[in-house]
Amino acid sequence: MGHRFFIAGTDTDVGKTVIATGILAAANTLGLSTVAIKPVAAGCEPTPEGLRNEDALLLQQAMSLELPYEQINPVALEPAIAPHIAAQQIGKRLVVSQLAGYCRGVLMQRSDFAVIEGAGGWRVPLNSVETLAGLAKALNLPVILVVGVKLGCINHALLTAEAIANDGLPLAGWVANRLDADMPCYEENILTLKSLIRAPCLGEVPVLENPTAEAVSQYLSLDSVITP
């Protein structure tokens, strides 16, 4: 089956996609075949081919296998709002079992390394009962947590790590993605996170002028999550 991970974030706009593309590039460099899935995405733009999401397109570009866009992003929603609200506005209902089915279809591809990227934070609702965390649970995937390093990130990171553990999923590792170049006491915050999160840090990504997948991958190590 290869290596499979769910990419979660401490919040929205913490750089999940940027880090996910960097992880894919790092895996590509190791000679692994890679695939990525963005099961549900809001804020999609109309194109002649249909709705397209910028994050999903970046994932498609970073992975090594060639798949149709519709397999990478099976649920594309136009309103740039919470996915469950965007779905409601067009008469759709997001359901874990359906999203899990989409993902399993792609994960059956013969890839060495796969990432499934969530939307927003760990508890983003899909409907009145289910959340995206339920998708990670249904797929039984270890989690890589993207921590957007800014004021308040320690609390967000620890609460998210606790929620992941309470949901019965292993935290395979985490990535520190610096969002504020002028953040005071950055190093002290990183040391605190490393001492309190019970999972390896896969890397610290600084504020980059051009955060391409290859550029981000230079700051990441997959040694602790890729076993022979």
Secondary structure, 3 states (H helix, E strand, C coil): CCEEEEEEECCCCCCHHHHHHHHHHHHHHCCCCEEEECCEECCCEEECCEEECHHHHHHHHHCCCCCCHHHHCCEECCCCCCHHHHHHHCCCCCCHHHHHHHHHHHHCCCCCEEEEECCCCCCCECCCCCEHHHHHHHHCCCEEEEEEECCCHHHHHHHHHHHHHHCCCCEEEEEEEECCCCCCCHHHHHHHHHHHCCCCEEEEECCCCCCCHHHHHCCECCCCCCCC
